[in-house]
Amino acid sequence: MAIDITGLTSEIGKLCFALLLGLMIGLDRELKHKPLGLKTSMVISVASCLITIVSIQAVSRFSVPGSTNMDPMRLAAQIVSGVGFIGAGVILKRGNDVISGLTTAAMVWAASGLGIAAGAGYYLEAFIADILIIAAINLFPLFIKLLGPQRLSERDFHVKIWLNKNDEMTAILEELRQAGIRFKHVKIKDLPDGIQQIQFIAIAPEKRRTTEIYYLISGIQYVVSVEIETL
C-alpha cells in the first residue's frame, strides 16, 4: 500500500502540535512542583492526539459505504473517561482531611482534551484553549485577589495546640480572634498527663507569615506546643 506523504506529514504535524500543547501544560505544573509534570502531560496529550487521528482515519479506511456505520470520534470519546483514572491518581487526601490535587487532575483532563482537538485538526482552538487554561491557573487568581472580596486574599492553616489543662479555653480562642485570626472546625480533646489539644482551621490574611502566627500562638499562656501547616 502506497504511503500518502502529504497525509502523513499532516498527522505528524498534529502530533508535534499536541506535544507542544502538553509541554505548556506540564511546564506550568513542573514549575509549581505538582504531581503532573512535563513527561506525563506530554504523553497524555500526544497519545490523545494519536487515538483521535486513528479514530477519524479508521472511518474512511475501514468502513464500507452502505453497510458499515462508524463514528469518527468513537475512540476519542473513550479518552475522556479513560484519562479520569490518571486524574484520580493525583488527588490526595491528607491526614487533616484536606483534599489536594484537584487542579492537577483537571489539568490531566485538559491535556487529553487539547490532544483530541489537535488530532481533529482544530489547531487555533486548541492553542487558544491552552493559553486560557494556563491564564486561568496563574493570572486570573491574582486579579481576583487584588480586586475581589477580602476572603479571596486569605489563606487557611491547620493548627494543633497542646496546652496545660485549664479553664481558659474560650479566652485563648478569643485572643486569637482579636489578633485577626478566624477559625473553623474546632476540635478539642483531653490527653494524658493533664494536657489538652485543640485542632482547628485558622483563617488569616495571606500577607501574614506562618512563623508570625506560630509565635503568636506559642506566646499564649498555658500553651505547651504548637504545630501549624499551611493548606
C-alpha positions as CSV (number, residue, x, y, z in Angstrom):
1,M,0.0,0.0,0.0
2,A,1.4,3.4,-1.0
3,I,2.1,5.9,1.7
4,D,0.3,9.2,1.5
5,I,3.2,11.6,2.2
6,T,1.0,14.6,2.4
7,G,-1.4,13.0,4.8
8,L,1.5,11.5,6.9
9,T,3.1,15.0,7.2
10,S,-0.2,16.4,8.4
11,E,-0.6,13.8,11.0
12,I,3.0,14.2,12.2
13,G,2.3,17.9,12.5
14,K,-0.8,17.2,14.6
15,L,1.3,15.0,17.0
16,C,4.0,17.7,17.3
17,F,1.5,20.4,18.0
18,A,-0.2,18.2,20.6
19,L,3.3,17.7,22.1
20,L,3.8,21.5,22.3
21,L,0.4,22.0,24.0
22,G,1.2,19.3,26.5
23,L,4.6,20.8,27.1
24,M,3.0,24.1,28.0
25,I,0.6,22.5,30.5
26,G,3.3,20.3,32.0
27,L,5.7,23.2,32.4
28,D,3.2,25.1,34.5
29,R,2.8,22.1,36.8
30,E,6.5,21.4,36.9
31,L,7.3,24.9,38.0
32,K,4.9,24.5,40.9
33,H,6.3,21.1,41.8
34,K,2.9,19.4,41.3
35,P,2.5,15.7,40.6
36,L,1.7,16.2,36.9
37,G,5.0,17.1,35.2
38,L,6.3,17.6,31.7
39,K,6.5,13.9,30.8
40,T,3.1,13.0,32.0
41,S,1.4,15.9,30.4
42,M,3.1,15.5,27.0
43,V,2.4,11.7,26.9
44,I,-1.3,12.3,27.6
45,S,-1.6,15.0,25.0
46,V,0.3,13.1,22.3
47,A,-1.5,9.8,23.0
48,S,-4.9,11.5,22.9
49,C,-4.0,13.1,19.6
50,L,-2.9,9.8,18.2
51,I,-6.1,8.0,19.3
52,T,-8.2,10.8,17.7
53,I,-6.3,10.6,14.4
54,V,-6.8,6.8,14.3
55,S,-10.4,7.2,15.2
56,I,-11.0,9.7,12.4
57,Q,-8.9,7.9,9.8
58,A,-10.4,4.5,10.5
59,V,-13.8,5.6,9.2
60,S,-12.6,6.3,5.7
61,R,-10.2,3.3,5.7
62,F,-12.3,0.5,7.1
63,S,-15.9,1.5,6.7
64,V,-17.9,0.1,3.7
65,P,-20.4,2.6,2.3
66,G,-24.0,1.5,2.8
67,S,-23.2,-1.4,5.2
68,T,-20.9,0.0,7.9
69,N,-21.9,2.6,10.4
70,M,-18.8,4.1,12.1
71,D,-18.5,7.1,14.3
72,P,-15.3,9.1,13.6
73,M,-15.0,10.2,17.2
74,R,-15.9,6.9,18.9
75,L,-12.4,6.2,20.2
76,A,-11.8,9.8,21.1
77,A,-14.9,9.7,23.3
78,Q,-13.3,7.0,25.4
79,I,-10.2,9.1,26.1
80,V,-12.1,11.5,28.4
81,S,-13.4,8.7,30.6
82,G,-10.2,6.7,30.5
83,V,-7.9,9.6,31.5
84,G,-10.1,10.0,34.6
85,F,-8.2,7.1,36.2
86,I,-5.0,9.1,35.9
87,G,-6.6,12.2,37.3
88,A,-7.9,10.2,40.3
89,G,-4.3,9.1,41.0
90,V,-3.1,12.7,41.7
91,I,-6.0,13.6,44.0
92,L,-4.7,13.2,47.6
93,K,-6.4,13.2,51.0
94,R,-4.1,14.4,53.7
95,G,-4.2,13.3,57.3
96,N,-6.1,16.5,58.2
97,D,-8.9,15.6,55.8
98,V,-7.9,18.3,53.3
99,I,-8.3,17.3,49.7
100,S,-5.5,18.4,47.3
101,G,-4.6,17.7,43.7
102,L,-7.9,18.7,42.2
103,T,-6.4,21.3,39.9
104,T,-3.7,18.9,38.7
105,A,-6.4,16.3,38.0
106,A,-8.2,18.9,36.0
107,M,-5.0,19.7,34.1
108,V,-4.7,16.0,33.2
109,W,-8.2,16.0,31.8
110,A,-7.4,19.3,29.9
111,A,-4.2,17.8,28.4
112,S,-6.3,15.0,26.9
113,G,-8.8,17.5,25.6
114,L,-6.1,19.5,23.9
115,G,-4.7,16.3,22.3
116,I,-8.1,15.5,21.0
117,A,-8.6,18.9,19.5
118,A,-5.1,18.8,17.8
119,G,-5.9,15.3,16.5
120,A,-9.1,16.6,15.0
121,G,-7.3,19.5,13.3
122,Y,-8.6,22.3,15.5
123,Y,-5.2,23.9,15.9
124,L,-6.2,27.5,16.6
125,E,-8.9,26.5,19.0
126,A,-6.6,24.2,20.9
127,F,-3.8,26.8,21.1
128,I,-6.2,29.4,22.4
129,A,-7.7,26.9,25.0
130,D,-4.1,26.1,26.1
131,I,-3.4,29.8,26.7
132,L,-6.7,30.3,28.5
133,I,-6.1,27.3,30.8
134,I,-2.7,28.5,31.8
135,A,-4.0,32.0,32.4
136,A,-6.9,30.6,34.5
137,I,-4.4,28.9,36.7
138,N,-1.8,31.7,37.0
139,L,-3.1,35.1,36.1
140,F,-6.8,35.3,36.9
141,P,-6.4,34.3,40.6
142,L,-4.0,37.2,41.0
143,F,-6.5,39.8,39.6
144,I,-9.4,38.3,41.7
145,K,-7.3,38.5,44.9
146,L,-6.5,42.2,44.1
147,L,-10.0,43.3,43.1
148,G,-12.3,40.7,44.7
149,P,-13.6,40.3,48.3
150,Q,-11.1,40.2,51.1
151,R,-11.9,36.5,51.7
152,L,-10.1,35.7,48.5
153,S,-6.9,37.2,49.8
154,E,-6.8,34.9,52.8
155,R,-5.3,31.5,53.3
156,D,-6.0,28.6,55.7
157,F,-3.8,26.9,58.2
158,H,-4.2,23.7,60.0
159,V,-3.3,24.3,63.6
160,K,-2.8,22.0,66.5
161,I,-2.2,23.4,70.0
162,W,-1.1,21.4,73.1
163,L,-1.7,23.2,76.4
164,N,-1.8,22.5,80.1
165,K,-5.3,21.7,81.2
166,N,-7.1,24.9,82.3
167,D,-10.5,26.7,82.3
168,E,-9.3,29.5,79.9
169,M,-10.0,27.7,76.6
170,T,-12.6,30.2,75.4
171,A,-10.3,33.1,76.4
172,I,-7.4,31.6,74.3
173,L,-9.6,31.3,71.2
174,E,-10.9,34.9,71.8
175,E,-7.3,36.1,72.0
176,L,-6.6,34.6,68.6
177,R,-9.8,36.2,67.2
178,Q,-8.7,39.7,68.5
179,A,-5.4,39.1,66.7
180,G,-7.2,39.0,63.4
181,I,-7.3,35.2,63.1
182,R,-10.6,33.5,62.4
183,F,-11.1,29.8,62.8
184,K,-13.5,26.9,62.0
185,H,-13.8,23.2,62.5
186,V,-12.6,23.4,66.1
187,K,-11.9,20.0,67.8
188,I,-10.9,19.7,71.5
189,K,-9.8,16.6,73.3
190,D,-8.1,15.7,76.6
191,L,-4.8,13.9,76.6
192,P,-2.9,12.1,79.4
193,D,-0.8,13.9,81.9
194,G,-3.2,16.9,82.2
195,I,-2.7,18.0,78.6
196,Q,-5.4,19.3,76.3
197,Q,-5.3,19.5,72.5
198,I,-7.1,22.0,70.2
199,Q,-7.3,21.5,66.5
200,F,-8.8,23.9,64.0
201,I,-8.5,25.6,60.6
202,A,-7.2,29.1,61.1
203,I,-8.1,31.8,58.5
204,A,-5.7,34.7,58.2
205,P,-4.7,37.3,55.6
206,E,-2.3,35.9,53.1
207,K,0.3,38.5,53.9
208,R,0.7,37.1,57.4
209,R,3.6,34.7,57.7
210,T,3.3,31.2,59.1
211,T,6.0,32.0,61.6
212,E,4.2,35.1,62.8
213,I,1.1,33.1,63.6
214,Y,3.3,30.4,65.2
215,Y,5.0,32.8,67.6
216,L,1.6,34.5,68.4
217,I,0.1,31.2,69.5
218,S,3.2,29.8,71.3
219,G,3.3,33.0,73.4
220,I,-0.2,32.5,74.8
221,Q,-0.4,31.4,78.4
222,Y,-0.7,27.6,79.1
223,V,0.4,26.7,75.5
224,V,3.0,23.9,75.6
225,S,3.5,23.1,71.9
226,V,2.2,24.3,68.6
227,E,2.0,22.7,65.1
228,I,1.0,24.7,62.0
229,E,0.6,23.5,58.5
230,T,-0.2,25.8,55.5
231,L,-3.1,24.4,53.4
